[in-house]
Amino acid sequence: MPRRHLKKRPMAVKDMTRIAVAGYGLVGKRHVDVLHRFSDLSVAAVVEPNEQRRTAAAQLGIPVFPTLSQMLDQTAPDGVVLATPTPLHVEQGLTCVARGCPILIEKPIGVRAIDAYGLIESADRSGVPLLVGHHRRYNGIVQSAKQALDGGEIGEIRSIQATCWLYKPDHYFETAPWRKRKGAGPISVNLVHDIDLLRYFCGEVSTVQAVVAPTFRGFENENLAAAILTFGSGAVATISVSDSIAAPWSWELTARENPAYPVTDESCYLIGGSAGSLSLPDLRLWRHAAEPDWWTPISADSLEYRDEDPLCMQMAHFSRVIKRLEPPLVSGVEGIRSLEVVEAVAASANTGGTITLDDPQGTGVARMPDALRSRGQP
């Protein structure tokens, strides 16, 4: 199905929503490209400390600044996309909140959930909208799957198998040394996406058991992990992530979401239920002809979906969040909930024990204050 983008129409300058992008790396460049596809959105500025990247952005006619504070002082955008390294998210998010500037902050919201609580509380207290960039929730494949699962098409969800295997070459790390540091491994950078979708499909995670293999690259972070997640519903998920396995089974190589990646016809999620099963991202719904029975024929139908760039859909939503027309689809609280599970994976791997998210005392995993969890985002 061909991908459809928003059509441009003439727009008066006063009607434009001006959005700045902090970070002009792999993700930041994609956000700038997305903004150029809209007629009612514009790139207010780019923030980038690297001189070479600033030059590249300036060649597109975009105002560039070396620091976030300088940009906010001189440009006063309507909103900011924080596509900077994860360790900078909380500090930069607080800077934006202090200026009253709405934020779309790339996932994960921070390195540690406990650091992000203050950001969410500050944004909530100041009435500044904050959206977390779990963009896969906007994907038509995900929306179609969510509708089918909520509609009982596979019955009660019993189990999920999720795989995120890919190989990141050496130059990926050399061009951005922060990717070698603790908190920038595939658990937080890649697995957080998958965990967010599993939460979206199945609800909240109750317990986590995990193992991590020592890195062979000599970095601070891991390059292989596996986990068993149990959900409040009783469903159980097994998930494996690695950035050092050459394989076709990852969302990046199966969902056709980012043209930078080659495309395979494989699936990376298998969702099993009492009445059928669903694979993603191919959206094949498997059911027996009559009642579930392993001695009777089973066949698959392919579900339909809207094929639109999820980054475009997310940016359009962010524009409406800025204007206070919609609440954030993925609030700061939602972002922290997914990060808590990521932290539980790391903590379980370190201790060799089971982490209970409802009772994290003594586990090394912080838990969001109940008042903040129930309050959510404005």
C-alpha positions as CSV (number, residue, x, y, z in Angstrom):
1,M,0.0,0.0,0.0
2,P,1.5,3.4,-0.9
3,R,2.4,5.7,1.9
4,R,0.4,8.9,2.0
5,H,1.7,12.2,3.3
6,L,-0.1,15.3,4.2
7,K,-0.7,17.6,1.2
8,K,0.6,21.1,1.5
9,R,-1.5,24.2,1.1
10,P,-0.7,27.9,1.2
11,M,-0.4,29.0,4.8
12,A,-0.1,32.5,6.3
13,V,3.0,32.9,8.5
14,K,0.8,33.8,11.5
15,D,-0.8,30.4,11.3
16,M,2.4,28.5,11.3
17,T,3.4,26.4,14.4
18,R,7.2,26.9,14.8
19,I,8.9,23.8,16.2
20,A,12.6,23.6,17.0
21,V,14.7,20.4,16.9
22,A,17.5,19.9,19.5
23,G,19.9,17.3,18.2
24,Y,20.7,17.0,14.5
25,G,21.8,13.3,14.5
26,L,20.0,10.3,13.0
27,V,16.7,11.0,14.7
28,G,16.9,14.8,14.7
29,K,17.4,14.8,10.9
30,R,14.3,12.7,10.5
31,H,12.2,15.1,12.6
32,V,13.5,18.1,10.5
33,D,12.5,16.2,7.3
34,V,9.1,15.5,8.7
35,L,8.5,19.1,9.6
36,H,9.3,20.1,6.0
37,R,6.4,17.9,4.8
38,F,3.7,20.1,6.6
39,S,2.3,23.3,5.3
40,D,1.3,24.6,8.8
41,L,4.5,23.6,10.6
42,S,8.0,25.0,10.3
43,V,11.5,24.4,11.6
44,A,12.1,27.3,14.0
45,A,15.7,26.3,14.6
46,V,18.1,23.5,15.2
47,V,20.3,23.1,18.3
48,E,23.5,21.1,17.7
49,P,26.8,21.4,19.6
50,N,28.7,19.7,16.7
51,E,30.1,22.3,14.3
52,Q,29.9,20.0,11.3
53,R,26.3,19.1,11.9
54,R,25.4,22.8,12.5
55,T,26.9,23.6,9.1
56,A,24.8,20.8,7.5
57,A,21.6,22.2,9.1
58,A,22.5,25.8,8.1
59,Q,22.8,24.7,4.5
60,L,19.1,24.0,4.6
61,G,18.4,27.6,5.6
62,I,17.6,26.7,9.2
63,P,18.7,28.9,12.0
64,V,21.2,27.0,14.1
65,F,22.5,27.4,17.7
66,P,25.1,25.5,19.8
67,T,23.0,25.5,23.0
68,L,19.4,25.0,23.9
69,S,19.3,28.1,26.1
70,Q,20.6,30.4,23.3
71,M,18.0,29.0,20.9
72,L,15.1,29.5,23.4
73,D,16.3,33.1,24.2
74,Q,16.6,34.2,20.5
75,T,13.9,32.1,18.8
76,A,11.0,31.5,21.3
77,P,9.6,28.5,19.4
78,D,6.1,27.1,20.0
79,G,7.5,23.7,20.8
80,V,10.8,21.8,21.0
81,V,11.7,18.3,19.9
82,L,14.5,16.9,22.1
83,A,16.3,14.4,19.9
84,T,19.5,14.6,21.9
85,P,21.4,11.9,23.7
86,T,19.4,10.2,26.5
87,P,21.6,11.5,29.4
88,L,20.6,15.1,28.4
89,H,16.8,14.6,28.2
90,V,15.9,15.5,31.8
91,E,18.1,18.6,32.1
92,Q,17.1,19.9,28.7
93,G,13.4,19.1,29.4
94,L,13.6,21.1,32.6
95,T,15.1,24.0,30.6
96,C,12.1,24.0,28.2
97,V,9.6,23.7,31.0
98,A,11.2,26.7,32.8
99,R,10.5,28.7,29.6
100,G,7.0,27.4,29.3
101,C,7.8,25.6,26.0
102,P,6.0,22.3,25.1
103,I,8.2,19.3,24.6
104,L,8.3,16.2,22.4
105,I,11.1,14.3,24.1
106,E,12.6,11.2,22.4
107,K,12.4,7.9,24.1
108,P,13.5,6.9,26.7
109,I,12.5,10.0,28.7
110,G,15.7,9.6,30.7
111,V,18.4,7.2,31.8
112,R,16.8,6.6,35.1
113,A,13.1,6.9,36.0
114,I,13.9,8.6,39.4
115,D,15.5,11.4,37.5
116,A,12.6,11.8,35.2
117,Y,10.0,12.1,38.0
118,G,11.1,15.7,38.7
119,L,10.7,16.6,35.0
120,I,7.2,15.3,34.9
121,E,6.2,16.9,38.1
122,S,7.6,20.3,37.0
123,A,5.8,20.1,33.6
124,D,2.6,19.1,35.3
125,R,2.9,21.9,37.9
126,S,3.7,24.5,35.2
127,G,1.0,23.3,32.8
128,V,3.6,22.6,30.1
129,P,2.5,19.8,27.7
130,L,5.1,17.0,27.5
131,L,4.9,14.2,24.9
132,V,7.2,11.2,24.9
133,G,8.4,10.0,21.4
134,H,7.2,6.4,21.4
135,H,6.3,6.9,17.8
136,R,5.4,3.3,17.0
137,R,2.0,3.8,18.7
138,Y,1.1,6.0,15.8
139,N,1.9,3.3,13.2
140,G,-1.2,2.0,11.4
141,I,0.0,-1.6,11.9
142,V,0.0,-1.0,15.7
143,Q,-3.3,0.7,15.6
144,S,-4.9,-2.1,13.6
145,A,-3.4,-4.7,16.0
146,K,-4.6,-2.8,19.0
147,Q,-8.1,-2.7,17.7
148,A,-8.1,-6.4,16.9
149,L,-6.7,-7.3,20.4
150,D,-9.1,-5.0,22.2
151,G,-12.0,-6.4,20.1
152,G,-11.2,-10.0,21.3
153,E,-10.2,-11.3,17.9
154,I,-7.7,-13.7,19.5
155,G,-9.6,-14.1,22.7
156,E,-7.6,-13.7,26.0
157,I,-4.0,-12.8,25.4
158,R,-1.9,-15.6,26.9
159,S,1.6,-15.1,25.7
160,I,3.9,-12.9,23.5
161,Q,7.2,-13.7,21.9
162,A,9.1,-10.5,20.9
163,T,12.5,-10.3,19.1
164,C,14.7,-7.3,18.5
165,W,17.9,-8.7,16.9
166,L,20.0,-6.4,14.8
167,Y,23.7,-5.6,14.2
168,K,25.0,-2.1,14.8
169,P,28.4,-1.6,13.1
170,D,31.4,0.0,14.7
171,H,31.0,3.4,13.1
172,Y,27.5,3.7,14.7
173,F,29.4,4.0,18.1
174,E,32.4,5.9,16.9
175,T,30.3,8.7,15.4
176,A,28.5,9.2,18.8
177,P,30.6,8.0,21.7
178,W,27.7,8.5,24.2
179,R,26.3,5.3,22.7
180,K,29.0,3.3,24.4
181,R,28.1,4.5,27.9
182,K,25.9,2.9,30.5
183,G,22.3,3.5,29.8
184,A,22.8,3.7,26.1
185,G,22.8,0.0,25.3
186,P,20.0,-1.9,23.5
187,I,18.0,-2.4,26.7
188,S,17.2,1.3,26.9
189,V,17.7,2.4,23.3
190,N,15.9,-0.4,21.5
191,L,14.0,-2.6,24.0
192,V,12.2,0.4,25.5
193,H,10.3,0.6,22.2
194,D,9.2,-3.0,22.3
195,I,8.3,-2.8,26.0
196,D,6.1,0.2,25.4
197,L,4.2,-1.6,22.7
198,L,3.8,-4.7,24.9
199,R,2.4,-2.4,27.6
200,Y,0.1,-0.8,25.0
201,F,-1.2,-4.2,24.0
202,C,-1.3,-6.1,27.3
203,G,-1.4,-3.5,30.1
204,E,1.0,-3.1,33.0
205,V,3.9,-5.4,33.8
206,S,3.9,-7.0,37.2
207,T,7.2,-8.9,37.4
208,V,10.4,-9.1,35.4
209,Q,13.1,-11.8,35.2
210,A,16.1,-11.1,33.0
211,V,19.7,-12.0,32.0
212,V,22.3,-10.0,30.3
213,A,25.4,-11.2,28.4
214,P,28.7,-9.4,29.0
215,T,29.6,-7.1,26.0
216,F,32.4,-8.3,23.7
217,R,32.9,-4.7,22.5
218,G,34.4,-3.4,25.8
219,F,31.7,-0.7,26.3
220,E,30.0,0.2,29.5
221,N,26.7,-1.1,28.2
222,E,25.3,-4.5,27.3
223,N,24.8,-5.9,23.8
224,L,22.5,-8.8,24.6
225,A,19.6,-9.3,27.0
226,A,16.6,-11.6,27.4
227,A,13.6,-11.2,29.8
228,I,10.4,-12.8,30.9
229,L,7.6,-10.3,31.7
230,T,4.4,-11.1,33.5
231,F,1.4,-8.8,33.2
232,G,-1.4,-8.0,35.6
233,S,-3.7,-9.7,33.2
234,G,-1.8,-13.0,33.6
235,A,-0.2,-12.8,30.2
236,V,3.5,-13.8,29.9
237,A,6.0,-12.3,27.4
238,T,9.4,-13.5,26.4
239,I,11.6,-10.9,24.8
240,S,15.2,-10.9,23.5
241,V,17.2,-7.9,22.4
242,S,20.7,-7.5,20.9
243,D,22.6,-5.0,18.8
244,S,25.3,-7.6,17.9
245,I,23.2,-10.3,16.1
246,A,23.0,-10.2,12.3
247,A,19.3,-11.2,11.8
248,P,16.0,-10.0,10.1
249,W,13.9,-10.2,13.2
250,S,13.5,-6.6,14.5
251,W,10.8,-4.0,14.1
252,E,13.3,-1.8,12.2
253,L,13.8,-4.5,9.5
254,T,10.2,-5.7,9.3
255,A,7.8,-2.7,9.7
256,R,8.9,-0.6,6.7
257,E,8.8,2.4,9.0
258,N,12.2,3.9,8.3
259,P,13.5,3.9,4.7
260,A,17.1,3.8,6.1
261,Y,16.7,0.1,6.9
262,P,16.4,-2.8,4.4
263,V,13.1,-4.6,4.3
264,T,12.4,-8.2,5.1
265,D,9.1,-10.1,5.1
266,E,9.6,-11.5,8.5
267,S,7.7,-10.8,11.7
268,C,9.2,-10.0,15.1
269,Y,6.1,-10.3,17.4
270,L,4.0,-13.4,17.9
271,I,0.9,-12.7,20.2
272,G,-1.0,-15.8,21.3
273,G,-4.5,-15.9,22.6
274,S,-7.2,-18.4,23.7
275,A,-9.1,-18.0,20.3
276,G,-6.3,-17.3,17.9
277,S,-2.9,-15.6,17.4
278,L,-1.6,-12.5,15.7
279,S,1.9,-11.8,14.2
280,L,3.4,-8.4,13.7
281,P,4.1,-6.4,11.7
282,D,2.6,-8.6,8.9
283,L,-0.8,-8.5,10.7
284,R,-1.6,-12.1,10.0
285,L,-4.5,-13.3,12.2
286,W,-4.5,-17.1,12.8
287,R,-7.6,-18.9,13.8
288,H,-9.1,-22.4,13.6
289,A,-12.1,-22.8,11.3
290,A,-14.5,-23.6,14.2
291,E,-13.5,-24.0,17.8
292,P,-9.8,-23.9,18.8
293,D,-8.6,-27.5,18.3
294,W,-5.1,-28.6,17.2
295,W,-6.7,-31.4,15.1
296,T,-8.7,-29.0,13.0
297,P,-7.5,-26.7,10.1
298,I,-6.0,-23.3,11.0
299,S,-5.6,-20.5,8.6
300,A,-4.7,-16.8,8.5
301,D,-6.3,-13.6,7.3
302,S,-4.3,-10.4,6.9
303,L,-5.7,-7.3,8.7
304,E,-5.9,-4.0,6.9
305,Y,-4.2,-0.8,8.2
306,R,-3.5,2.8,7.3
307,D,0.0,3.1,5.8
308,E,1.2,6.5,7.0
309,D,4.5,7.6,8.4
310,P,4.2,7.4,12.2
311,L,6.7,10.2,12.7
312,C,4.4,12.4,10.6
313,M,1.4,11.3,12.6
314,Q,3.3,12.0,15.8
315,M,4.3,15.4,14.7
316,A,0.8,16.3,13.7
317,H,-0.4,15.2,17.1
318,F,2.4,17.2,18.8
319,S,1.1,20.3,17.0
320,R,-2.4,19.7,18.4
321,V,-0.9,19.1,21.9
322,I,1.0,22.4,21.6
323,K,-2.3,24.1,20.9
324,R,-4.0,22.3,23.8
325,L,-6.4,20.7,21.4
326,E,-5.5,17.1,22.5
327,P,-3.8,15.6,25.6
328,P,-0.5,13.7,24.9
329,L,-1.1,10.2,23.5
330,V,2.1,9.1,25.3
331,S,2.3,11.3,28.4
332,G,5.3,11.6,30.6
333,V,3.8,9.2,33.0
334,E,3.4,6.6,30.2
335,G,7.0,7.2,29.2
336,I,8.2,6.6,32.8
337,R,6.1,3.4,33.2
338,S,7.9,1.9,30.2
339,L,11.3,3.1,31.6
340,E,10.5,1.5,34.9
341,V,10.1,-1.8,33.1
342,V,13.5,-1.2,31.3
343,E,15.1,-0.5,34.7
344,A,13.6,-3.7,36.1
345,V,15.1,-5.7,33.3
346,A,18.5,-4.3,34.1
347,A,18.1,-4.7,37.8
348,S,17.0,-8.3,37.4
349,A,19.9,-9.1,35.2
350,N,22.3,-7.6,37.8
351,T,20.8,-9.3,40.8
352,G,19.7,-12.6,39.3
353,G,16.3,-12.2,41.0
354,T,12.7,-11.4,40.1
355,I,11.7,-7.8,40.2
356,T,8.2,-7.0,41.3
357,L,7.2,-3.7,40.0
358,D,4.3,-3.2,42.5
359,D,6.7,-3.7,45.4
360,P,10.2,-2.5,44.3
361,Q,11.7,-2.0,47.7
362,G,15.1,-3.4,47.9
363,T,15.3,-4.2,44.2
364,G,17.1,-1.1,43.1
365,V,14.2,0.1,41.0
366,A,12.5,3.4,41.8
367,R,8.8,3.6,41.5
368,M,6.8,6.7,40.5
369,P,5.1,8.4,43.3
370,D,1.4,7.4,43.5
371,A,0.2,11.0,43.3
372,L,2.1,11.6,40.1
373,R,1.0,8.2,38.6
374,S,-2.6,9.0,39.2
375,R,-2.4,12.6,38.1
376,G,-0.8,12.0,34.7
377,Q,-0.1,14.8,32.3
378,P,-2.1,17.9,31.5
